[in-house]
Amino acid sequence: MLQKRVLLVEDSSTVRKIISYYLIRLGINVIEANDGVEAIEKIYSEKPDLVLLDITIPKLSGYAVCQQIKSDPQIQYIPVIFCTSKNYENDYYEAIKYGADGYLSKPFQNCEIFAMMTELGITKQGINEYEYVPTLKEGCIRLIVPTHNNYIHQFA
């Protein structure tokens, strides 16, 4: 079975290292970018299985990167999850507008990334029985469900 590849787009090297470490422990190949222009280049060259994308990145915003992904038939199938410190209701609606498949507000737990990746079908990997992974019903994550009308499920 081929190893899943995730493009992590984050301008903070510390946050990039933390998320990368977690994903690598899950057996995922992590490709990194620290700005929007680099992200677009790597999306076309690497064709990742998922893009974890900060909104406030240099050179090209996360919204612009997401919009380019979702408007290009060659790459629009790639799911995009925003991982951002922007956490107002308006930010969720902006994410919908640009076609995001998921939204996590910083700070978030690593298990939330795993749960969202599982919901999107990126990984079906078993979990360590000692590591708690929340269910959607417990209210730990917000997920944008790709449907005809693309809406946010908020589990509060």
N, CA and C atoms as an extended XYZ file, in Angstrom:
468
Properties=species:S:1:pos:R:3:atomname:S:1:resname:S:1:resid:I:1 pbc="F F F"
N         0.845       -1.189        0.000 N   MET     1
C         0.000        0.000        0.000 CA  MET     1
C         0.887        1.247        0.000 C   MET     1
N         0.537        2.208       -0.829 N   LEU     2
C         1.317        3.424       -0.916 CA  LEU     2
C         1.111        4.298        0.313 C   LEU     2
N         2.184        4.928        0.723 N   GLN     3
C         2.118        5.829        1.876 CA  GLN     3
C         1.390        7.104        1.472 C   GLN     3
N         0.467        7.554        2.315 N   LYS     4
C        -0.265        8.793        2.050 CA  LYS     4
C         0.678        9.977        2.178 C   LYS     4
N         0.406       11.013        1.360 N   ARG     5
C         1.236       12.212        1.374 CA  ARG     5
C         0.387       13.428        1.715 C   ARG     5
N         0.869       14.202        2.673 N   VAL     6
C         0.171       15.409        3.103 CA  VAL     6
C         1.092       16.598        2.888 C   VAL     6
N         0.565       17.629        2.225 N   LEU     7
C         1.292       18.889        2.102 CA  LEU     7
C         0.873       19.763        3.276 C   LEU     7
N         1.829       20.130        4.102 N   LEU     8
C         1.601       20.982        5.261 CA  LEU     8
C         2.110       22.380        4.925 C   LEU     8
N         1.188       23.343        4.861 N   VAL     9
C         1.526       24.719        4.501 CA  VAL     9
C         1.359       25.579        5.745 C   VAL     9
N         2.481       25.967        6.321 N   GLU    10
C         2.494       26.701        7.593 CA  GLU    10
C         3.754       27.553        7.628 C   GLU    10
N         3.605       28.846        7.954 N   ASP    11
C         4.776       29.721        7.977 CA  ASP    11
C         5.544       29.669        9.296 C   ASP    11
N         4.959       29.132       10.345 N   SER    12
C         5.670       28.982       11.617 CA  SER    12
C         6.430       27.663       11.615 C   SER    12
N         7.755       27.742       11.686 N   SER    13
C         8.557       26.515       11.657 CA  SER    13
C         8.268       25.634       12.867 C   SER    13
N         7.960       26.237       14.006 N   THR    14
C         7.648       25.461       15.209 CA  THR    14
C         6.372       24.659       15.021 C   THR    14
N         5.330       25.304       14.545 N   VAL    15
C         4.056       24.611       14.321 CA  VAL    15
C         4.233       23.536       13.252 C   VAL    15
N         4.995       23.859       12.198 N   ARG    16
C         5.265       22.872       11.142 CA  ARG    16
C         5.944       21.630       11.703 C   ARG    16
N         6.919       21.831       12.574 N   LYS    17
C         7.641       20.693       13.156 CA  LYS    17
C         6.722       19.836       14.023 C   LYS    17
N         5.880       20.468       14.804 N   ILE    18
C         4.967       19.730       15.696 CA  ILE    18
C         3.981       18.896       14.889 C   ILE    18
N         3.336       19.513       13.913 N   ILE    19
C         2.355       18.790       13.105 CA  ILE    19
C         3.044       17.707       12.268 C   ILE    19
N         4.191       18.033       11.687 N   SER    20
C         4.939       17.046       10.887 CA  SER    20
C         5.302       15.831       11.712 C   SER    20
N         5.789       16.066       12.913 N   TYR    21
C         6.179       14.964       13.792 CA  TYR    21
C         4.997       14.029       14.034 C   TYR    21
N         3.846       14.608       14.322 N   TYR    22
C         2.654       13.804       14.579 CA  TYR    22
C         2.262       12.996       13.339 C   TYR    22
N         2.240       13.638       12.175 N   LEU    23
C         1.838       12.947       10.951 CA  LEU    23
C         2.820       11.834       10.589 C   LEU    23
N         4.095       12.088       10.769 N   ILE    24
C         5.112       11.070       10.484 CA  ILE    24
C         4.905        9.859       11.388 C   ILE    24
N         4.558       10.106       12.656 N   ARG    25
C         4.269        9.004       13.585 CA  ARG    25
C         3.069        8.183       13.133 C   ARG    25
N         2.169        8.784       12.371 N   LEU    26
C         1.019        8.062       11.829 CA  LEU    26
C         1.376        7.308       10.545 C   LEU    26
N         2.626        7.450       10.091 N   GLY    27
C         3.055        6.777        8.873 CA  GLY    27
C         2.756        7.555        7.610 C   GLY    27
N         2.608        8.867        7.744 N   ILE    28
C         2.282        9.724        6.608 CA  ILE    28
C         3.535       10.448        6.144 C   ILE    28
N         3.695       10.529        4.840 N   ASN    29
C         4.800       11.266        4.242 CA  ASN    29
C         4.424       12.749        4.217 C   ASN    29
N         5.203       13.595        4.859 N   VAL    30
C         4.889       15.017        4.970 CA  VAL    30
C         5.761       15.828        4.012 C   VAL    30
N         5.096       16.637        3.214 N   ILE    31
C         5.745       17.592        2.316 CA  ILE    31
C         5.463       18.953        2.935 C   ILE    31
N         6.471       19.808        3.038 N   GLU    32
C         6.276       21.092        3.711 CA  GLU    32
C         6.426       22.266        2.757 C   GLU    32
N         5.653       23.311        3.049 N   ALA    33
C         5.767       24.593        2.352 CA  ALA    33
C         5.525       25.682        3.383 C   ALA    33
N         6.219       26.822        3.238 N   ASN    34
C         6.029       27.888        4.218 CA  ASN    34
C         5.363       29.130        3.646 C   ASN    34
N         4.948       29.092        2.384 N   ASP    35
C         4.195       30.217        1.823 CA  ASP    35
C         3.283       29.700        0.706 C   ASP    35
N         2.397       30.561        0.253 N   GLY    36
C         1.401       30.163       -0.732 CA  GLY    36
C         1.953       29.819       -2.093 C   GLY    36
N         2.964       30.538       -2.533 N   VAL    37
C         3.561       30.270       -3.845 CA  VAL    37
C         4.240       28.897       -3.844 C   VAL    37
N         5.008       28.624       -2.808 N   GLU    38
C         5.654       27.319       -2.677 CA  GLU    38
C         4.606       26.205       -2.585 C   GLU    38
N         3.506       26.478       -1.909 N   ALA    39
C         2.430       25.486       -1.773 CA  ALA    39
C         1.864       25.116       -3.142 C   ALA    39
N         1.564       26.104       -3.950 N   ILE    40
C         1.011       25.845       -5.293 CA  ILE    40
C         1.991       25.018       -6.117 C   ILE    40
N         3.266       25.379       -6.080 N   GLU    41
C         4.279       24.626       -6.826 CA  GLU    41
C         4.295       23.166       -6.390 C   GLU    41
N         4.258       22.923       -5.080 N   LYS    42
C         4.331       21.555       -4.569 CA  LYS    42
C         3.043       20.773       -4.797 C   LYS    42
N         1.924       21.457       -4.840 N   ILE    43
C         0.659       20.769       -5.129 CA  ILE    43
C         0.714       20.184       -6.538 C   ILE    43
N         1.181       20.981       -7.495 N   TYR    44
C         1.256       20.505       -8.877 CA  TYR    44
C         2.349       19.452       -9.076 C   TYR    44
N         3.462       19.611       -8.404 N   SER    45
C         4.565       18.666       -8.607 CA  SER    45
C         4.408       17.382       -7.798 C   SER    45
N         3.845       17.456       -6.611 N   GLU    46
C         3.774       16.305       -5.705 CA  GLU    46
C         2.420       15.608       -5.686 C   GLU    46
N         1.337       16.305       -6.081 N   LYS    47
C        -0.024       15.767       -6.038 CA  LYS    47
C        -0.306       15.062       -4.703 C   LYS    47
N        -0.300       15.820       -3.596 N   PRO    48
C        -0.523       15.205       -2.279 CA  PRO    48
C        -1.944       14.667       -2.138 C   PRO    48
N        -2.136       13.802       -1.147 N   ASP    49
C        -3.461       13.250       -0.852 CA  ASP    49
C        -4.310       14.221       -0.042 C   ASP    49
N        -3.661       15.198        0.598 N   LEU    50
C        -4.338       16.171        1.453 CA  LEU    50
C        -3.454       17.398        1.591 C   LEU    50
N        -4.088       18.568        1.722 N   VAL    51
C        -3.367       19.806        2.019 CA  VAL    51
C        -3.869       20.330        3.358 C   VAL    51
N        -2.949       20.463        4.326 N   LEU    52
C        -3.232       21.144        5.593 CA  LEU    52
C        -2.708       22.554        5.419 C   LEU    52
N        -3.580       23.548        5.513 N   LEU    53
C        -3.271       24.886        5.038 CA  LEU    53
C        -3.604       25.958        6.062 C   LEU    53
N        -2.605       26.766        6.407 N   ASP    54
C        -2.851       27.939        7.240 CA  ASP    54
C        -3.437       29.027        6.338 C   ASP    54
N        -4.255       29.889        6.886 N   ILE    55
C        -4.849       30.965        6.088 CA  ILE    55
C        -3.885       32.129        5.939 C   ILE    55
N        -3.225       32.497        7.023 N   THR    56
C        -2.355       33.675        7.006 CA  THR    56
C        -0.910       33.253        6.749 C   THR    56
N        -0.604       33.065        5.475 N   ILE    57
C         0.747       32.693        5.050 CA  ILE    57
C         1.268       33.746        4.073 C   ILE    57
N         2.582       33.871        3.952 N   PRO    58
C         3.154       34.873        3.049 CA  PRO    58
C         2.919       34.569        1.564 C   PRO    58
N         3.061       35.599        0.762 N   LYS    59
C         3.074       35.581       -0.700 CA  LYS    59
C         1.721       35.318       -1.353 C   LYS    59
N         0.953       34.390       -0.849 N   LEU    60
C        -0.358       34.060       -1.393 CA  LEU    60
C        -1.160       33.484       -0.231 C   LEU    60
N        -2.295       34.065        0.076 N   SER    61
C        -3.052       33.619        1.256 CA  SER    61
C        -3.545       32.186        1.104 C   SER    61
N        -3.862       31.577        2.232 N   GLY    62
C        -4.437       30.238        2.210 CA  GLY    62
C        -5.737       30.187        1.430 C   GLY    62
N        -6.539       31.255        1.530 N   TYR    63
C        -7.779       31.308        0.764 CA  TYR    63
C        -7.487       31.233       -0.735 C   TYR    63
N        -6.493       31.998       -1.188 N   ALA    64
C        -6.140       32.008       -2.614 CA  ALA    64
C        -5.607       30.653       -3.063 C   ALA    64
N        -4.824       30.008       -2.199 N   VAL    65
C        -4.303       28.672       -2.522 CA  VAL    65
C        -5.467       27.691       -2.654 C   VAL    65
N        -6.379       27.710       -1.695 N   CYS    66
C        -7.529       26.820       -1.718 CA  CYS    66
C        -8.382       27.064       -2.958 C   CYS    66
N        -8.605       28.320       -3.281 N   GLN    67
C        -9.415       28.659       -4.449 CA  GLN    67
C        -8.770       28.123       -5.728 C   GLN    67
N        -7.453       28.224       -5.819 N   GLN    68
C        -6.770       27.718       -7.013 CA  GLN    68
C        -6.888       26.195       -7.100 C   GLN    68
N        -6.746       25.529       -5.967 N   ILE    69
C        -6.884       24.062       -5.948 CA  ILE    69
C        -8.279       23.667       -6.418 C   ILE    69
N        -9.281       24.277       -5.825 N   LYS    70
C       -10.670       23.874       -6.083 CA  LYS    70
C       -11.194       24.316       -7.444 C   LYS    70
N       -10.506       25.235       -8.112 N   SER    71
C       -10.964       25.685       -9.425 CA  SER    71
C       -10.238       25.005      -10.577 C   SER    71
N        -9.240       24.186      -10.280 N   ASP    72
C        -8.475       23.514      -11.330 CA  ASP    72
C        -8.860       22.029      -11.383 C   ASP    72
N        -9.456       21.584      -12.481 N   PRO    73
C        -9.888       20.185      -12.585 CA  PRO    73
C        -8.765       19.161      -12.384 C   PRO    73
N        -7.515       19.551      -12.631 N   GLN    74
C        -6.387       18.632      -12.449 CA  GLN    74
C        -6.128       18.301      -10.984 C   GLN    74
N        -6.487       19.222      -10.078 N   ILE    75
C        -6.143       19.030       -8.664 CA  ILE    75
C        -7.313       19.244       -7.712 C   ILE    75
N        -8.498       19.551       -8.222 N   GLN    76
C        -9.621       19.897       -7.344 CA  GLN    76
C       -10.079       18.748       -6.458 C   GLN    76
N        -9.681       17.540       -6.763 N   TYR    77
C       -10.038       16.374       -5.950 CA  TYR    77
C        -9.256       16.333       -4.637 C   TYR    77
N        -8.186       17.104       -4.508 N   ILE    78
C        -7.350       17.082       -3.307 CA  ILE    78
C        -8.080       17.807       -2.174 C   ILE    78
N        -8.344       17.118       -1.058 N   PRO    79
C        -9.009       17.780        0.067 CA  PRO    79
C        -8.100       18.821        0.723 C   PRO    79
N        -8.722       19.892        1.199 N   VAL    80
C        -8.012       20.970        1.878 CA  VAL    80
C        -8.626       21.152        3.261 C   VAL    80
N        -7.774       21.113        4.276 N   ILE    81
C        -8.202       21.413        5.636 CA  ILE    81
C        -7.445       22.654        6.094 C   ILE    81
N        -8.187       23.682        6.467 N   PHE    82
C        -7.552       24.861        7.038 CA  PHE    82
C        -7.198       24.575        8.490 C   PHE    82
N        -5.977       24.882        8.872 N   CYS    83
C        -5.500       24.797       10.261 CA  CYS    83
C        -5.031       26.199       10.605 C   CYS    83
N        -5.828       26.941       11.333 N   THR    84
C        -5.582       28.373       11.467 CA  THR    84
C        -5.952       28.911       12.844 C   THR    84
N        -5.405       30.054       13.172 N   SER    85
C        -5.757       30.724       14.423 CA  SER    85
C        -6.994       31.613       14.243 C   SER    85
N        -7.460       31.758       13.016 N   LYS    86
C        -8.678       32.532       12.755 CA  LYS    86
C        -9.863       31.673       13.185 C   LYS    86
N       -10.610       32.133       14.180 N   ASN    87
C       -11.654       31.265       14.725 CA  ASN    87
C       -13.006       31.943       14.934 C   ASN    87
N       -13.317       32.907       14.099 N   TYR    88
C       -14.632       33.526       14.166 CA  TYR    88
C       -15.563       32.869       13.162 C   TYR    88
N       -16.850       32.969       13.417 N   GLU    89
C       -17.835       32.343       12.539 CA  GLU    89
C       -17.644       32.786       11.088 C   GLU    89
N       -17.332       34.042       10.889 N   ASN    90
C       -17.103       34.564        9.550 CA  ASN    90
C       -15.967       33.817        8.844 C   ASN    90
N       -14.945       33.418        9.605 N   ASP    91
C       -13.819       32.689        9.018 CA  ASP    91
C       -14.267       31.337        8.467 C   ASP    91
N       -15.180       30.670        9.175 N   TYR    92
C       -15.707       29.391        8.682 CA  TYR    92
C       -16.421       29.586        7.353 C   TYR    92
N       -17.228       30.633        7.261 N   TYR    93
C       -17.966       30.880        6.029 CA  TYR    93
C       -17.039       31.252        4.876 C   TYR    93
N       -15.963       31.950        5.173 N   GLU    94
C       -14.961       32.231        4.142 CA  GLU    94
C       -14.347       30.928        3.645 C   GLU    94
N       -14.069       30.023        4.555 N   ALA    95
C       -13.500       28.720        4.176 CA  ALA    95
C       -14.453       27.977        3.234 C   ALA    95
N       -15.730       28.021        3.539 N   ILE    96
C       -16.728       27.390        2.674 CA  ILE    96
C       -16.701       28.033        1.291 C   ILE    96
N       -16.672       29.343        1.287 N   LYS    97
C       -16.691       30.095        0.036 CA  LYS    97
C       -15.551       29.671       -0.889 C   LYS    97
N       -14.401       29.384       -0.304 N   TYR    98
C       -13.240       29.021       -1.110 CA  TYR    98
C       -13.121       27.518       -1.344 C   TYR    98
N       -14.058       26.732       -0.814 N   GLY    99
C       -14.111       25.314       -1.126 CA  GLY    99
C       -13.386       24.373       -0.186 C   GLY    99
N       -13.029       24.820        1.014 N   ALA   100
C       -12.307       23.963        1.958 CA  ALA   100
C       -13.146       22.756        2.356 C   ALA   100
N       -12.468       21.665        2.662 N   ASP   101
C       -13.125       20.430        3.080 CA  ASP   101
C       -13.163       20.291        4.604 C   ASP   101
N       -12.345       21.056        5.299 N   GLY   102
C       -12.318       20.992        6.754 CA  GLY   102
C       -11.698       22.231        7.344 C   GLY   102
N       -11.939       22.439        8.646 N   TYR   103
C       -11.462       23.647        9.317 CA  TYR   103
C       -11.137       23.308       10.760 C   TYR   103
N        -9.910       23.560       11.167 N   LEU   104
C        -9.495       23.384       12.562 CA  LEU   104
C        -8.947       24.705       13.068 C   LEU   104
N        -9.396       25.120       14.243 N   SER   105
C        -8.897       26.344       14.864 CA  SER   105
C        -7.749       26.019       15.804 C   SER   105
N        -6.677       26.784       15.693 N   LYS   106
C        -5.534       26.634       16.605 CA  LYS   106
C        -5.897       27.264       17.938 C   LYS   106
N        -5.483       26.725       19.036 N   PRO   107
C        -4.750       25.462       19.139 CA  PRO   107
C        -5.713       24.293       19.031 C   PRO   107
N        -5.271       23.236       18.404 N   PHE   108
C        -6.073       22.032       18.293 CA  PHE   108
C        -5.229       20.852       18.736 C   PHE   108
N        -5.895       19.764       19.035 N   GLN   109
C        -5.213       18.538       19.433 CA  GLN   109
C        -4.832       17.757       18.179 C   GLN   109
N        -3.716       17.069       18.229 N   ASN   110
C        -3.310       16.244       17.093 CA  ASN   110
C        -4.374       15.226       16.729 C   ASN   110
N        -5.063       14.711       17.746 N   CYS   111
C        -6.094       13.714       17.474 CA  CYS   111
C        -7.227       14.300       16.632 C   CYS   111
N        -7.407       15.615       16.665 N   GLU   112
C        -8.427       16.241       15.835 CA  GLU   112
C        -8.048       16.158       14.365 C   GLU   112
N        -6.753       16.316       14.069 N   ILE   113
C        -6.290       16.161       12.688 CA  ILE   113
C        -6.567       14.735       12.232 C   ILE   113
N        -6.211       13.772       13.079 N   PHE   114
C        -6.424       12.371       12.746 CA  PHE   114
C        -7.903       12.087       12.487 C   PHE   114
N        -8.774       12.582       13.368 N   ALA   115
C       -10.216       12.353       13.222 CA  ALA   115
C       -10.732       12.949       11.923 C   ALA   115
N       -10.276       14.141       11.583 N   MET   116
C       -10.735       14.780       10.358 CA  MET   116
C       -10.203       14.046        9.132 C   MET   116
N        -8.951       13.604        9.191 N   MET   117
C        -8.380       12.849        8.079 CA  MET   117
C        -9.151       11.544        7.878 C   MET   117
N        -9.564       10.926        8.953 N   THR   118
C       -10.347        9.701        8.870 CA  THR   118
C       -11.710        9.992        8.256 C   THR   118
N       -12.351       11.072        8.689 N   GLU   119
C       -13.645       11.466        8.123 CA  GLU   119
C       -13.552       11.712        6.622 C   GLU   119
N       -12.436       12.265        6.163 N   LEU   120
C       -12.258       12.559        4.741 CA  LEU   120
C       -11.737       11.359        3.959 C   LEU   120
N       -11.489       10.244        4.640 N   GLY   121
C       -11.032        9.036        3.964 CA  GLY   121
C        -9.553        9.012        3.631 C   GLY   121
N        -8.779        9.906        4.238 N   ILE   122
C        -7.336        9.951        3.973 CA  ILE   122
C        -6.635        8.784        4.654 C   ILE   122
N        -7.060        8.465        5.866 N   THR   123
C        -6.453        7.355        6.584 CA  THR   123
C        -7.534        6.504        7.234 C   THR   123
N        -7.297        5.238        7.241 N   LYS   124
C        -8.169        4.306        7.942 CA  LYS   124
C        -7.335        3.549        8.961 C   LYS   124
N        -6.206        4.124        9.265 N   GLN   125
C        -5.225        3.508       10.150 CA  GLN   125
C        -5.776        3.343       11.553 C   GLN   125
N        -5.460        2.226       12.189 N   GLY   126
C        -5.870        2.007       13.565 CA  GLY   126
C        -5.183        2.991       14.492 C   GLY   126
N        -5.740        3.179       15.667 N   ILE   127
C        -5.156        4.114       16.615 CA  ILE   127
C        -4.630        3.367       17.825 C   ILE   127
N        -3.727        3.997       18.504 N   ASN   128
C        -3.203        3.478       19.756 CA  ASN   128
C        -4.346        3.498       20.771 C   ASN   128
N        -4.600        2.364       21.413 N   GLU   129
C        -5.736        2.296       22.332 CA  GLU   129
C        -5.592        3.253       23.506 C   GLU   129
N        -4.392        3.719       23.781 N   TYR   130
C        -4.179        4.632       24.902 CA  TYR   130
C        -4.304        6.095       24.491 C   TYR   130
N        -4.406        6.344       23.190 N   GLU   131
C        -4.536        7.717       22.710 CA  GLU   131
C        -6.004        7.998       22.450 C   GLU   131
N        -6.539        8.976       23.132 N   TYR   132
C        -7.947        9.312       23.005 CA  TYR   132
C        -8.186       10.056       21.706 C   TYR   132
N        -9.107        9.583       20.920 N   VAL   133
C        -9.501       10.270       19.692 CA  VAL   133
C       -10.980       10.605       19.827 C   VAL   133
N       -11.320       11.886       19.797 N   PRO   134
C       -12.716       12.270       19.995 CA  PRO   134
C       -13.588       11.858       18.818 C   PRO   134
N       -14.842       11.648       19.090 N   THR   135
C       -15.791       11.406       18.017 CA  THR   135
C       -16.455       12.727       17.668 C   THR   135
N       -17.050       12.773       16.514 N   LEU   136
C       -17.713       14.006       16.098 CA  LEU   136
C       -18.831       14.391       17.056 C   LEU   136
N       -19.493       13.411       17.645 N   LYS   137
C       -20.610       13.684       18.534 CA  LYS   137
C       -20.168       14.353       19.829 C   LYS   137
N       -18.897       14.261       20.168 N   GLU   138
C       -18.423       14.832       21.425 CA  GLU   138
C       -18.088       16.314       21.311 C   GLU   138
N       -18.169       16.878       20.133 N   GLY   139
C       -18.008       18.309       19.985 CA  GLY   139
C       -16.584       18.806       19.905 C   GLY   139
N       -15.661       17.977       19.496 N   CYS   140
C       -14.255       18.389       19.506 CA  CYS   140
C       -13.800       19.042       18.216 C   CYS   140
N       -14.483       18.783       17.115 N   ILE   141
C       -13.993       19.343       15.863 CA  ILE   141
C       -15.124       19.966       15.071 C   ILE   141
N       -14.755       20.799       14.159 N   ARG   142
C       -15.691       21.366       13.204 CA  ARG   142
C       -15.267       20.830       11.847 C   ARG   142
N       -16.214       20.337       11.097 N   LEU   143
C       -15.894       19.728        9.819 CA  LEU   143
C       -16.764       20.341        8.740 C   LEU   143
N       -16.156       20.711        7.667 N   ILE   144
C       -16.915       21.161        6.512 CA  ILE   144
C       -17.151       19.924        5.674 C   ILE   144
N       -18.399       19.585        5.469 N   VAL   145
C       -18.736       18.378        4.740 CA  VAL   145
C       -18.957       18.732        3.278 C   VAL   145
N       -18.203       18.094        2.383 N   PRO   146
C       -18.367       18.411        0.960 CA  PRO   146
C       -19.667       17.809        0.417 C   PRO   146
N       -20.675       18.621        0.281 N   THR   147
C       -21.948       18.203       -0.293 CA  THR   147
C       -22.276       19.183       -1.402 C   THR   147
N       -23.456       19.061       -1.934 N   HIS   148
C       -23.853       19.983       -2.997 CA  HIS   148
C       -23.877       21.427       -2.517 C   HIS   148
N       -24.255       21.639       -1.270 N   ASN   149
C       -24.359       22.996       -0.736 CA  ASN   149
C       -23.210       23.369        0.172 C   ASN   149
N       -22.286       22.432        0.441 N   ASN   150
C       -21.112       22.669        1.283 CA  ASN   150
C       -21.446       23.484        2.536 C   ASN   150
N       -21.641       22.817        3.632 N   TYR   151
C       -21.988       23.502        4.868 CA  TYR   151
C       -21.121       23.001        6.013 C   TYR   151
N       -21.132       23.730        7.101 N   ILE   152
C       -20.322       23.371        8.254 CA  ILE   152
C       -21.199       22.669        9.275 C   ILE   152
N       -20.707       21.553        9.756 N   HIS   153
C       -21.337       20.889       10.899 CA  HIS   153
C       -20.616       21.405       12.124 C   HIS   153
N       -21.316       21.965       13.054 N   GLN   154
C       -20.702       22.369       14.306 CA  GLN   154
C       -21.295       21.499       15.397 C   GLN   154
N       -20.441       20.804       16.081 N   PHE   155
C       -20.866       19.872       17.121 CA  PHE   155
C       -20.581       20.484       18.470 C   PHE   155
N       -21.542       21.217       18.991 N   ALA   156
C       -21.349       21.914       20.264 CA  ALA   156
C       -22.270       21.356       21.316 C   ALA   156
